[in-house]
Amino acid sequence: MLPTFVIFPVLVACVLIASGALKLPQRSRTLQSFAAFGVPAALRKPWTAVALPIGEIILGAALLLLSGPAYLVAAGLSTLLMAAYLTVVARSVAKRQAVDCNCFGALSTEPVSQITIWRNAGLTLAALLATVIPGMALGVPTQLALFSLADWMWLVAIAIVALLGIVASLVKTPAPTVTSTAGAVSSGQDFELVEQGPDLISDPSARDMIPHNLELVSGDGSPELLYNLVVIPRKTTILIFARVGCGSCGPVLSQIGDWSRRMGDDAQIIVATSSSRASIKKSYPSALPSTYFGAKAVTEYFEAEATPAALLLAADGTIASAPEYGSEVITERVEQLLASFDAQRQAQPQG
């Protein structure tokens, strides 16, 4: 056995401990992730949101400290846990669901993706190798005690590469600061209330127009052109792609009614869905007035690769942003826009 094979249990242990420690303060997000991944309701309880991260920490510590049969049990359980994570993530990505896994607490707010699958596959393989390679049952402390200087150099080099890989998969570009430009907005440019939003095409002359042939179907079955839905009322429009059965769409769809009420005449929300009218009415009745159906063509045009997704359409019929994904990101963007409208109202002279 090469002594540097000890990197496998050390890597898995460090990931488990870090995951548990970062996840523990984020219990509500853990429960949201459970729902989004389709975890049975019986397991979506407050105690499970505490037990999972504590279990990860204990399992990681066991990999580092135990030896003999106890180590093999810990390594086997780690392999099963990593395989379970890999399975639920792969299933979510295959269904094109933009789920925030909360894998590393506040450090992981991006929806799961192919990168998440590869990361989890690598960790599953590492846990398996930590279980089946001959001599691993000696335990980490014993193996480290047998290290030569060359072994330590290899271990440090491999650990640095592994750490950089994991960190790279978690890094996200910080969202620019949102500022209000109350009073500086002209008709047809309402979207300029959000001055520096992510992926915002801030120059109206650089934006593409909404195609005039993109149709949605209203709740009464009438075909409607998306362009007309935006331009005729002259309203900034948040176009949201969501569907019933997508766990992470639930937090978005359940807030549509409240968001629309708070926007008033300043903006509007259009929900484009592939779900049926009956399913929306049953599960999210408050979203029904803002929902349009038969969303396939619109979804394909905007390349909304997962649900939930959202983008901004300016009141002049231009496309003001690229799609963004995930319930938390969408909620944040809507709240930013609402805050901008509130600031504008407060700045208007009272008469």
C-alpha positions in Angstrom: 0.0 0.0 0.0 1.3 3.5 -0.9 1.3 5.6 2.3 -0.2 8.5 0.4 -3.4 6.6 0.0 -4.3 8.0 3.4 -5.4 11.1 1.4 -8.7 9.4 0.6 -10.0 9.1 4.2 -8.5 12.4 5.1 -10.1 14.2 2.2 -13.5 12.6 2.8 -13.3 13.3 6.6 -12.4 17.0 6.0 -15.2 17.5 3.6 -17.7 15.9 6.0 -16.6 17.9 8.9 -16.6 21.2 6.9 -20.0 20.3 5.4 -21.5 19.6 8.8 -20.1 22.6 10.5 -21.2 25.0 7.8 -24.6 23.4 7.4 -25.5 23.3 11.1 -26.3 27.1 11.4 -28.4 26.8 8.2 -31.1 24.5 9.4 -34.0 26.2 7.5 -32.1 26.1 4.2 -31.3 22.4 4.9 -35.1 21.7 5.2 -35.7 23.7 2.0 -33.1 21.5 0.3 -34.8 18.4 1.6 -38.1 19.5 0.0 -36.4 20.5 -3.2 -34.7 17.1 -3.6 -37.9 15.2 -2.9 -36.9 13.8 0.5 -39.9 12.1 2.0 -42.0 14.3 4.3 -41.4 12.0 7.3 -37.7 13.0 7.1 -38.2 16.7 6.6 -38.3 17.5 10.3 -36.4 20.1 12.3 -34.5 17.4 14.1 -33.2 15.9 10.8 -31.8 19.3 9.8 -29.7 19.1 13.0 -29.0 15.3 12.9 -27.6 15.4 9.4 -24.8 17.9 9.9 -23.9 16.5 13.4 -23.8 13.0 11.8 -21.5 14.3 9.1 -19.1 15.8 11.7 -19.1 12.6 13.8 -18.5 10.4 10.7 -15.6 12.7 9.6 -14.1 12.5 13.0 -14.4 8.7 13.0 -12.6 8.4 9.7 -9.7 10.4 11.2 -9.5 8.8 14.6 -10.7 5.1 14.4 -8.9 2.0 13.3 -9.7 -1.7 12.7 -13.4 -2.8 12.1 -14.7 0.5 13.5 -12.8 2.4 10.8 -14.2 0.2 8.1 -17.7 0.8 9.4 -17.2 4.5 9.3 -15.6 4.4 5.8 -18.5 2.2 4.6 -21.1 4.6 5.9 -19.2 7.5 4.4 -19.3 5.7 1.0 -23.1 5.2 1.3 -23.7 8.8 2.3 -21.6 10.2 -0.6 -23.4 7.8 -3.0 -26.7 9.0 -1.7 -25.7 12.6 -2.2 -24.5 11.8 -5.7 -27.8 10.1 -6.6 -30.1 12.9 -5.5 -28.0 15.6 -7.1 -27.8 13.7 -10.4 -31.5 13.1 -10.4 -32.2 16.8 -9.8 -29.8 17.9 -12.6 -31.4 15.3 -14.9 -34.8 16.9 -14.2 -33.3 20.3 -14.8 -34.3 21.5 -11.4 -32.4 24.5 -10.0 -31.9 23.2 -6.5 -29.7 24.8 -3.9 -28.2 21.8 -2.1 -26.9 23.8 0.9 -24.0 21.3 0.7 -21.6 23.7 2.5 -24.0 26.1 4.2 -23.7 29.7 3.3 -20.7 28.9 1.0 -22.9 27.0 -1.5 -25.9 29.1 -2.8 -25.6 28.2 -6.4 -28.0 25.6 -7.9 -26.6 22.1 -8.4 -25.0 21.4 -11.8 -22.8 19.1 -13.6 -19.9 20.4 -11.6 -21.7 19.3 -8.4 -22.2 15.8 -9.9 -18.4 15.5 -10.7 -17.5 16.7 -7.3 -19.8 14.2 -5.6 -18.6 11.4 -7.9 -15.0 12.2 -6.9 -15.9 12.1 -3.2 -17.8 8.9 -3.6 -14.9 7.3 -5.3 -12.5 8.6 -2.6 -14.7 7.1 0.2 -14.9 3.8 -1.6 -11.1 3.6 -2.0 -10.8 4.6 1.7 -12.8 1.5 2.4 -11.4 -1.2 0.0 -7.7 -0.4 -0.4 -5.7 -3.1 1.6 -4.3 -1.8 4.9 -6.6 1.2 5.2 -8.1 -0.4 8.4 -4.8 0.6 10.2 -6.4 4.0 10.6 -5.2 7.5 9.7 -3.0 8.1 12.8 -1.1 4.8 12.4 -0.5 5.5 8.7 0.7 9.0 9.3 3.1 7.8 11.9 4.7 5.6 9.2 5.2 8.5 6.8 8.6 9.4 5.4 9.4 13.0 4.3 8.7 12.1 0.7 5.3 10.7 1.8 4.5 14.0 3.6 5.4 16.0 0.5 3.1 13.9 -1.7 0.3 14.2 0.9 0.6 18.0 1.1 0.7 18.3 -2.7 -2.3 16.1 -3.2 -4.2 17.8 -0.4 -3.6 21.3 -1.9 -4.9 20.1 -5.4 -8.0 18.5 -3.8 -8.7 21.6 -1.7 -8.3 23.9 -4.7 -10.7 21.8 -6.7 -13.4 21.8 -4.0 -13.0 25.6 -3.4 -13.2 26.3 -7.1 -16.5 24.4 -7.3 -17.9 26.6 -4.5 -16.7 30.0 -5.7 -19.4 32.3 -7.1 -19.1 35.7 -8.5 -20.5 38.2 -5.9 -23.5 40.1 -6.9 -22.9 43.7 -7.5 -24.4 46.2 -5.1 -27.9 47.3 -6.0 -28.6 51.1 -5.9 -31.7 53.1 -6.4 -32.1 55.7 -9.0 -35.4 57.1 -7.8 -36.8 59.8 -9.9 -34.4 59.1 -12.8 -36.7 56.7 -14.7 -38.5 57.5 -17.9 -41.4 55.6 -19.4 -40.2 52.4 -21.0 -37.1 52.3 -18.9 -38.5 51.2 -15.6 -35.9 48.5 -15.3 -33.2 51.1 -14.7 -34.4 51.2 -11.1 -32.0 48.3 -10.7 -28.9 49.9 -11.9 -26.2 47.2 -11.6 -28.1 43.9 -11.4 -26.3 40.7 -12.4 -26.2 40.1 -16.1 -28.1 43.3 -16.6 -28.0 44.8 -20.1 -28.0 48.4 -18.8 -27.8 50.1 -22.2 -31.3 49.9 -23.8 -29.7 50.2 -27.3 -27.8 47.0 -26.7 -30.8 44.9 -25.8 -32.6 42.5 -28.1 -36.3 42.9 -28.6 -38.7 40.2 -27.4 -39.7 38.2 -30.6 -43.2 39.1 -31.8 -44.1 35.5 -32.4 -43.6 34.0 -28.9 -46.9 32.9 -27.6 -48.2 31.8 -24.2 -51.7 30.6 -23.3 -53.8 32.5 -20.7 -55.8 30.9 -18.0 -58.9 31.1 -20.1 -57.2 29.3 -23.0 -56.6 32.4 -25.2 -53.2 32.7 -27.0 -51.2 35.8 -26.0 -48.1 37.2 -27.4 -45.4 37.7 -24.8 -44.4 41.0 -26.5 -47.9 42.4 -26.1 -48.2 41.2 -22.5 -45.1 43.4 -21.7 -45.5 46.4 -24.0 -49.3 47.1 -23.9 -49.3 47.7 -20.1 -45.8 49.4 -20.4 -44.6 47.6 -17.3 -41.2 46.2 -16.3 -41.9 42.4 -16.2 -40.3 39.7 -14.2 -40.6 36.6 -16.3 -40.5 33.5 -14.1 -40.2 29.9 -15.3 -41.6 27.4 -12.8 -43.7 24.3 -12.6 -45.7 22.2 -10.1 -43.6 19.2 -8.9 -40.3 21.1 -8.9 -39.5 21.3 -5.2 -37.4 24.5 -5.4 -40.2 26.2 -7.5 -42.5 26.0 -4.5 -41.0 28.9 -2.5 -41.2 31.1 -5.6 -44.7 30.2 -6.7 -46.1 30.6 -3.2 -44.9 34.3 -3.2 -46.2 35.3 -6.6 -49.4 36.7 -5.2 -47.7 38.8 -2.5 -45.0 40.1 -4.9 -47.7 41.1 -7.4 -49.6 43.0 -4.8 -46.6 44.8 -3.5 -45.5 45.8 -7.0 -48.8 47.5 -7.7 -48.7 49.5 -10.9 -44.9 49.7 -11.0 -44.2 46.2 -12.5 -45.7 42.9 -13.1 -44.8 39.2 -12.9 -45.5 36.7 -15.6 -45.1 33.0 -14.7 -44.5 30.8 -17.7 -45.2 27.1 -17.0 -45.5 23.7 -18.6 -47.9 22.6 -15.8 -51.6 22.4 -16.2 -54.0 25.1 -15.0 -55.7 22.7 -12.7 -52.4 21.8 -10.9 -51.5 25.5 -10.5 -54.9 26.3 -9.2 -54.7 23.4 -6.7 -51.2 23.9 -5.4 -50.6 27.7 -5.9 -53.9 29.5 -6.3 -52.4 32.9 -5.5 -50.1 32.5 -8.5 -52.9 31.7 -11.0 -53.7 35.3 -12.1 -50.1 35.8 -13.1 -49.6 32.4 -14.8 -49.5 31.6 -18.5 -49.3 28.1 -19.9 -47.8 26.3 -22.9 -44.3 27.7 -22.1 -42.2 25.4 -24.3 -41.4 27.9 -27.0 -40.7 30.7 -24.6 -38.5 28.4 -22.5 -36.5 27.3 -25.5 -36.0 30.8 -26.8 -34.7 32.2 -23.5 -32.7 29.0 -22.9 -34.1 28.6 -19.4 -32.2 25.4 -18.7 -33.7 24.7 -15.3 -36.6 25.7 -13.0 -37.1 28.0 -11.3 -35.6 30.6 -13.5 -36.3 34.3 -13.9 -35.2 37.2 -16.2 -36.2 40.8 -16.6 -38.1 42.3 -19.6 -38.1 46.1 -19.9 -41.3 47.9 -20.5 -40.2 48.9 -24.0 -40.3 45.2 -25.0 -36.6 44.6 -24.8 -34.8 41.8 -22.9 -33.0 43.4 -20.0 -31.2 40.4 -18.4 -30.2 36.8 -18.8 -31.9 34.0 -16.9 -30.9 33.4 -13.3 -31.7 30.3 -11.4 -32.7 29.1 -7.9 -35.4 30.1 -5.5 -33.1 32.1 -3.2 -31.6 34.1 -6.1 -35.0 34.9 -7.6 -36.4 35.9 -4.2 -33.4 38.2 -3.7 -33.8 39.8 -7.2 -37.5 40.4 -6.7 -36.9 41.9 -3.2 -34.2 44.2 -4.7 -36.7 45.5 -7.3 -39.4 46.0 -4.7 -37.0 47.9 -2.5 -36.1 50.2 -5.5 -39.8 50.9 -6.1 -40.4 51.6 -2.4 -37.4 54.1 -2.5 -38.9 55.8 -5.5 -42.3 56.2 -3.9 -40.8 57.7 -0.8 -38.8 60.1 -2.8 -41.8 61.5 -4.6 -43.2 64.7 -3.3 -46.3 64.2 -1.1 -49.2 66.3 -2.3 
